[in-house]
Amino acid sequence: MPHQGEILQEAIKNSGISITRIVDELGITRPTIYRKFKEETVDYNFVNRIGEIINHDFSLDFTIAQQSVIPFVTSPAKHSVTNSVTHNVTPRVTQAQAADCDPSKQLLILQGKYIALLEAYNELLLKVYGPK
């Protein structure tokens, strides 16, 4: 099963839009986007921005387990209560939540967030000081 970076790369390839145009619109470098293609989990905002550029809905491409890492569903589904008594409900621990306890997955997620933060900082520097 392909990971999120591979899915992202395939969608871009199928869109017919050049990598050059995408990196120009995102304000990033080509090595940055190629590095994203190698990542198992990709930042939601990054995926969303690419989806807007290539006019593609990535929420249909990622599996439920992958969507638990990237919050494509912004609001949880509401459950109706059939009786009038309110009960305290303990949330069920699902397989996806158990995978979040894996230190290596947490490290990959943290690494992705750190890289996204560095890229945002770089974009801010470019806006303030301009290119070299």
VEXDO-786579 format. One line per 3 residues: for each residue z, x, y negated of C-alpha. Coordinates in steps of 0.1 Angstrom, whole numbers. Layout:
% VEXDO-786579
Z,X,Y | ...
END
This chain:
% VEXDO-786579
0,0,0 | -10,15,-34 | 18,21,-59
18,8,-95 | 0,39,-109 | -28,35,-84
-31,-2,-91 | -33,6,-128 | -60,32,-123
-80,9,-101 | -79,-19,-126 | -90,4,-154
-119,17,-133 | -130,-19,-124 | -128,-30,-161
-156,-6,-170 | -137,5,-201 | -136,42,-206
-104,62,-203 | -113,78,-237 | -112,44,-254
-80,34,-237 | -61,66,-247 | -75,64,-282
-62,28,-286 | -28,37,-270 | -25,69,-291
-18,91,-261 | -36,120,-244 | -57,119,-213
-32,140,-193 | -6,114,-201 | -26,85,-187
-35,106,-156 | 2,114,-151 | 9,76,-153
-16,71,-125 | 5,93,-102 | 38,74,-109
51,49,-84 | 66,28,-111 | 51,24,-145
68,11,-177 | 62,-26,-183 | 53,-21,-220
27,5,-210 | 12,-17,-183 | 12,-47,-208
-6,-27,-235 | -33,-15,-210 | -37,-51,-198
-43,-62,-233 | -70,-35,-238 | -89,-42,-206
-81,-80,-206 | -63,-79,-173 | -32,-97,-160
-13,-72,-139 | 14,-97,-129 | -11,-108,-102
-16,-72,-88 | 20,-62,-82 | 40,-74,-52
74,-91,-56 | 92,-59,-47 | 72,-40,-74
78,-68,-99 | 116,-65,-94 | 113,-30,-109
90,-41,-137 | 101,-74,-152 | 68,-93,-154
87,-126,-150 | 106,-127,-184 | 128,-157,-176
144,-165,-143 | 136,-197,-125 | 160,-225,-132
176,-243,-103 | 186,-279,-105 | 221,-289,-93
220,-320,-72 | 257,-329,-74 | 279,-332,-105
305,-306,-94 | 300,-272,-108 | 304,-244,-84
307,-206,-90 | 277,-192,-73 | 277,-156,-62
242,-141,-66 | 226,-130,-34 | 219,-93,-29
182,-91,-21 | 163,-63,-6 | 149,-53,-40
183,-49,-55 | 195,-28,-25 | 165,-5,-32
177,0,-67 | 209,17,-53 | 187,45,-39
193,75,-61 | 158,88,-58 | 143,55,-70
168,54,-99 | 157,89,-108 | 120,79,-108
128,49,-130 | 148,70,-154 | 121,96,-155
95,70,-164 | 117,57,-191 | 123,92,-205
86,99,-206 | 79,66,-223 | 106,75,-249
90,109,-255 | 56,93,-259 | 70,68,-284
86,96,-303 | 53,116,-303 | 35,85,-317
61,82,-344 | 57,118,-354 | 20,114,-355
24,84,-378 | 48,101,-401 | 33,136,-402
-3,130,-390 | -22,152,-366 | -18,190,-367
END
